[in-house]
Amino acid sequence: MSNVFFVGCGPGDPELITIKAKKLIQKADVVVYSGSLIPLAILKLCKKGKLHDASRLVREEIFDILYKNAKKNKLVVRLHDGDPSIYGAIKEQMDNLLKKGISSIVVPGVTAFLASAAALGTQLTLPGITQTIIVTRAESRTKVPKREKISELAKHKATMIFYLSVHLLPDIVKESIAGGYKKSTPVVVVYRASWKDQKIVKGTLDDITKKVRDEKITKTAIVIISDVIDSNSYEYSKLYDKNFSHGYRKSLIK
Ligand SMILES: C[S@@+](CC[C@H](N)C(=O)[O-])C[C@H]1O[C@@H](n2cnc3c(N)ncnc32)[C@H](O)[C@@H]1O
């Protein structure tokens, strides 16, 4: 059984943490956490453990803390905001530990785009509009494969979600239009979803850049482009349709 846990602690609201994550943080001997996106209330759950802010450390230093403490049979928590599997750089950490014979366990968390959808009270897929969600990022220092260019992904007219990209909004807009979205397509930017200072900026591909600039949002935001936002032209779901039979219920229409 492993004593190293990669734990997601949700998007910011300290109540959006799993019971499993909370128990692990409370019991941990060592917690290495991902900087400012981890709320203080969650760090305070760590009563007896030593806290390390990973944003001040390089990969080798983080590895050293995880490895040395795991070797001493300490309970080690590597705490990530949101869900560890979404832009969380966990694989390199887990693989390096495994090379030294230490396996680890991942505990999921509520990722930022789901907290953003909740803040909007929106459904990300709607019958008659789209049944697909594309989660991606705009290219900056981290390269994105050519086949995943925004203009290519935009051709699907799915719900597009962007992490790590709000500062590149003009590029997102340009490429989305090049890919076939109308300028009137709804866009929402959710800044610090679920935190007390959360902001929601709504617009279209035509005006969102200016609106977000006016709000001075340059980081910690999710961009959502989709016709599902505020749509009133969708179809009702089949699941609850009286004409529809499925494994648990027969159609009411003979
Ligand atoms: C390195 S990624 C980590 C994502 C995280 N693992 C998750 O699942 O949410 C950081 C990016 O996540 C997004 N993000 C994280 N927390 C957020 C929040 N509360 N509201 C909006 N965006 C957030 C932003 O796009 C930010 O640039």
The ligand as a Gaussian input file, in Angstrom:
#p B3LYP/6-31G(d) Opt

LIG

0 1
 C       -2.290000      24.653000     -13.919000
 S       -3.990000      24.737000     -14.248000
 C       -4.600000      23.690000     -13.004000
 C       -6.012000      23.242000     -13.213000
 C       -6.542000      22.409000     -12.059000
 N       -5.779000      21.184000     -11.922000
 C       -8.033000      22.092000     -12.209000
 O       -8.382000      20.906000     -12.364000
 O       -8.823000      23.015000     -12.160000
 C       -4.398000      26.343000     -13.725000
 C       -5.531000      26.929000     -14.554000
 O       -6.756000      26.365000     -14.111000
 C       -7.772000      27.322000     -14.211000
 N       -8.317000      27.532000     -12.862000
 C       -7.921000      26.975000     -11.710000
 N       -8.744000      27.300000     -10.704000
 C       -9.689000      28.096000     -11.230000
 C      -10.852000      28.721000     -10.720000
 N      -11.206000      28.598000      -9.445000
 N      -11.611000      29.467000     -11.558000
 C      -11.286000      29.585000     -12.860000
 N      -10.203000      28.996000     -13.406000
 C       -9.424000      28.257000     -12.611000
 C       -7.179000      28.573000     -14.818000
 O       -7.351000      28.504000     -16.219000
 C       -5.732000      28.424000     -14.422000
 O       -4.903000      29.135000     -15.319000

